[in-house]
Amino acid sequence: MFLAIDIGNTNITLGLFKFKDNKIEDKPFQIWRIATSKKKTADEYAIKILDIFYYSKIDISKEQIKAVAIASVVPSLDNVFADLTKRYFKKDAMFITSKRAGGLKFLYNNPEEVGADRIADAVAVYERYKTASVVIDFGTATTFDCIDKDGNYLGGVITAGPLISAEALTQRTAKLPQVTLNMPAKIVGRTTVECIQSGLYYGYIGLVKEVLHRIKNEMGEENIKIIATGGLSYLMVKEMEEIEGVIPELTLEGIKIIWEKENLGA
C-alpha cells in the first residue's frame, strides 16, 4: 500500500492507495481525517493512525506500506511525521516541495513559497485534464491555483477561508454569536444568526466569483477547467455554476502522482 498524508492547518487527511502490478491505483480506497494539533508527538499521532487502521480492518503487518509521501503546510509537524513514518512504518517519508514536485514547472518568482498542498493540487488537476485549469481549495484558507495549457504553474490567489471570517466576527465584536456555516434559505436574514450566515455565505460566493472572473481574463486561455476541492467545497459550489466539479481527494491524488514521478519515472 501507498500512504499519502496531507497535513493542513485544521485537519490531517490520510489516503491509502493499493499497489497493483507495481503501479499505484489512481484513487485512494480509504480516506480519513483527524484534527491537526501542533502539540501532539509522533507517538500520539501514531497511536491515532494505527487505531484508525485497526478499526478499518487494515492489518499493516500483512499489507505492508511500501511508501509514504507527505504534503505539509505545518512546518512544526514535519519532523513529527518524519519520525512517525520511520519508526512505525519503517520508511523515509518523501516531503513534497518545489524541488520535489514531479517535474512541475513554475512561472513564479519564488517557487519555494508555494505550499505543498497547492503543488499537489496543480499536478493532479493537470494530470487529469491536460488543459488550462484553476483549482479552488476551500480549506482554512481558500486558495486559487492556476495552471496553463502546457502544465506550467502560474501562481494564484490566497484569501481567508469562510470559517476564519466567522471566527473573526465573534472575536472582534461584543454581541455577535458564533454560527455554523450554512447555505441560508433567504438573503435577508430575520435573526442575527441568519444575517451572519447570509453575509458569510453569499459574501463569500461573491468573492469567489469576482476572483474567478479576473483570473480568467488575466490567463486569457480558452476552456479553462475550474475544479474545487477542500472540506467546504460541496457547500460553497451550490451557487457557483462556474465550478465544473468537486474532487475531494485531489490533493491526495497529487501527492501520489508526484511520488510516482519522482520514484518510478511515471
C-alpha positions as a printed Julia matrix, in Angstrom:
266×3 Matrix{Float64}:
   0.0    0.0     0.0
   0.95   3.63   -0.5
   0.13   6.19    2.2
  -0.43   9.83    1.23
  -0.65  12.38    4.05
  -1.94  15.93    3.63
  -1.06  17.97    6.74
  -3.26  21.07    6.86
  -3.77  23.74    9.48
  -7.18  22.38   10.55
  -7.14  18.72    9.51
  -4.69  16.0     8.54
  -6.02  13.84    5.71
  -4.75  10.3     5.19
  -5.26   8.37    1.98
  -4.36   4.73    1.37
  -3.76   3.55   -2.2
  -3.24  -0.02   -3.38
  -0.31  -1.16   -5.46
  -1.27  -3.3    -8.45
   1.32  -4.77  -10.82
   3.98  -2.45   -9.35
   1.81   0.59  -10.04
  -0.35   2.59   -7.66
  -4.08   2.69   -8.37
  -5.48   6.07   -9.37
  -7.72   6.72   -6.36
  -7.36   6.04   -2.62
  -9.52   3.18   -1.37
  -9.68   4.66    2.13
  -9.6    8.28    3.32
  -9.59   9.53    6.91
  -9.35  12.96    8.56
  -8.02  13.78   12.01
  -7.73  17.14   13.72
  -4.39  18.92   13.45
  -2.62  19.54   16.74
   0.84  21.07   16.88
   1.28  19.73   20.42
   0.97  16.02   19.64
   4.08  13.87   19.5
   4.97  11.28   16.87
   3.86   8.53   19.25
   0.49  10.19   19.89
  -0.2   10.59   16.17
   0.99   7.03   15.54
  -1.44   5.63   18.13
  -4.28   7.56   16.47
  -3.38   6.41   12.97
  -2.79   2.78   13.96
  -6.15   2.77   15.78
  -7.8    4.04   12.6
  -6.17   1.25   10.6
  -7.21  -1.34   13.19
 -10.87  -0.32   13.28
 -10.9   -0.09    9.47
  -9.7   -3.73    9.42
  -6.39  -2.87    7.79
  -3.62  -5.12    9.06
  -0.36  -3.38    8.19
   1.58  -6.45    9.32
   0.08  -8.28    6.34
  -0.48  -5.43    3.89
   2.82  -3.61    4.08
   3.0    0.12    3.49
   5.63   0.35    0.77
   5.96   4.13    0.63
   4.8    7.32    2.35
   4.6   10.81    0.85
   3.56  13.97    2.65
   2.31  17.42    1.68
   2.62  19.64    4.74
   1.81  23.3     5.36
   2.57  22.99    9.08
   6.39  23.05    9.37
   6.36  22.24   13.09
   4.82  18.84   12.28
   7.3   17.88    9.55
   9.81  16.29   11.93
   6.97  14.69   13.9
   5.67  12.85   10.84
   9.14  12.07    9.51
   9.86  10.38   12.85
   6.47   8.64   12.87
   6.87   7.08    9.41
  10.44   5.98   10.09
   9.7    4.31   13.43
   6.23   2.87   12.82
   6.21   2.18    9.05
   9.98   1.67    8.6
  10.03   4.13    5.71
  11.57   7.51    4.95
   8.72   9.82    4.04
   9.05  11.9     0.88
   8.02  15.51    1.54
   6.65  17.45   -1.42
   8.45  20.72   -2.16
   9.02  22.91   -5.2
  12.15  20.82   -5.82
  10.31  17.51   -5.43
   7.23  18.35   -7.45
   7.09  15.63  -10.08
   8.58  17.85  -12.77
   6.07  20.67  -12.33
   7.43  23.87  -13.92
   6.93  27.11  -12.0
   6.37  30.52  -13.59
   6.53  32.01  -10.11
   9.03  34.44   -8.59
   9.98  32.16   -5.69
   8.69  28.58   -6.09
   9.84  27.69   -2.57
   6.99  29.85   -1.23
   4.32  27.66   -2.86
   2.57  25.38   -0.36
   2.96  21.64   -0.82
  -0.82  21.17   -0.99
  -1.05  23.74   -3.79
   1.71  21.93   -5.69
  -0.13  18.62   -5.31
  -3.43  20.16   -6.46
  -1.77  21.65   -9.55
  -0.09  18.39  -10.52
  -3.27  16.36  -10.01
  -5.59  18.64  -11.97
  -3.23  18.84  -14.96
  -2.68  15.06  -14.92
  -6.46  14.6   -15.08
  -7.38  17.16  -17.75
  -4.2   18.2   -19.63
  -5.59  21.7   -20.11
  -5.53  25.14  -18.55
  -7.07  24.86  -15.1
  -7.87  26.65  -11.86
  -8.11  24.7    -8.6
 -10.05  26.31   -5.75
  -9.21  24.68   -2.42
 -11.78  25.59    0.23
  -9.87  24.97    3.46
  -8.72  27.05    6.42
  -7.54  29.46    3.75
  -9.13  29.45    0.31
  -6.55  29.17   -2.45
  -6.85  29.6    -6.21
  -4.08  27.89   -8.2
  -3.65  28.5   -11.91
  -2.08  26.14  -14.44
  -1.69  26.99  -18.13
  -2.39  24.69  -21.08
   1.23  23.48  -21.07
   1.1   22.44  -17.41
   3.08  25.38  -16.02
   2.2   26.63  -12.54
   1.39  30.33  -12.91
   0.55  31.32   -9.33
  -2.79  32.17   -7.8
  -4.71  33.87   -5.03
  -4.9   33.27   -1.28
  -7.69  34.58    0.93
  -9.05  33.79    4.38
 -11.5   30.88    4.4
 -15.13  31.46    5.44
 -14.62  29.81    8.84
 -11.83  32.28    9.63
 -14.22  35.1     8.76
 -16.86  33.6    11.04
 -14.39  33.33   13.93
 -13.17  36.9    13.39
 -16.72  38.25   13.65
 -17.19  36.56   17.01
 -13.8   37.51   18.4
 -13.85  41.15   17.27
 -17.44  42.04   18.2
 -19.12  42.12   21.59
 -22.58  40.8    20.75
 -22.35  38.69   17.59
 -22.53  34.93   18.26
 -20.51  32.12   16.75
 -22.51  30.47   13.95
 -22.22  27.38   11.8
 -21.67  27.99    8.1
 -24.8   27.0     6.17
 -26.46  27.96    2.92
 -29.28  30.34    4.01
 -32.8   29.93    2.69
 -33.0   33.69    2.01
 -30.52  36.51    1.51
 -32.34  38.76    4.01
 -31.95  37.25    7.47
 -34.7   37.61   10.09
 -32.45  36.8    13.05
 -28.88  37.77   13.92
 -27.7   34.22   13.21
 -29.42  34.23    9.81
 -27.93  37.64    8.99
 -24.41  36.42    9.78
 -24.89  33.19    7.83
 -26.19  35.11    4.83
 -23.28  37.54    4.9
 -20.7   34.79    5.27
 -22.15  32.52    2.61
 -23.27  34.93   -0.1
 -20.44  37.35    0.6
 -18.0   34.5     0.05
 -19.77  33.38   -3.12
 -19.38  36.91   -4.44
 -15.69  36.94   -3.53
 -15.02  33.66   -5.36
 -16.99  34.68   -8.45
 -15.14  38.0    -8.75
 -11.71  36.42   -8.27
 -12.5   33.74  -10.86
 -13.73  36.34  -13.34
 -10.49  38.29  -13.06
  -8.33  35.15  -13.18
  -9.97  34.02  -16.42
  -9.46  37.43  -18.02
  -5.82  37.55  -16.96
  -4.99  33.99  -18.03
  -6.5   34.6   -21.46
  -6.92  30.87  -22.09
  -9.87  29.14  -23.73
 -11.8   26.36  -21.98
 -10.26  26.79  -18.53
 -11.22  23.89  -16.26
 -12.45  25.1   -12.86
 -12.25  22.43  -10.15
 -12.95  22.66   -6.41
 -11.54  20.66   -3.53
 -11.26  21.02    0.25
 -13.57  20.46    3.18
 -16.06  23.25    2.4
 -16.18  22.74   -1.35
 -19.56  20.96   -1.55
 -21.24  23.72    0.44
 -19.73  26.6    -1.49
 -20.3   25.27   -5.03
 -24.08  25.01   -4.7
 -24.41  28.57   -6.0
 -21.48  28.51   -8.42
 -22.11  27.32  -11.94
 -18.54  28.32  -12.86
 -17.14  25.32  -10.98
 -17.29  22.18  -13.13
 -16.6   19.58  -10.49
 -15.65  18.82   -6.91
 -12.81  16.34   -6.3
 -12.35  15.91   -2.53
  -9.36  13.57   -2.93
  -7.5   15.84   -5.39
  -4.61  16.71   -3.05
  -4.08  13.06   -2.14
  -4.05  12.14   -5.82
  -1.45  14.83   -6.44
   0.75  13.52   -3.64
   0.56  10.04   -5.16
   1.33  11.28   -8.69
   4.33  13.29   -7.53
   5.74  10.29   -5.66
   5.35   8.15   -8.78
   7.08  10.72  -10.98
   9.93  11.18   -8.5
  10.45   7.48   -7.78
   9.09   5.46  -10.68
   9.59   7.91  -13.52
   5.89   7.6   -14.32
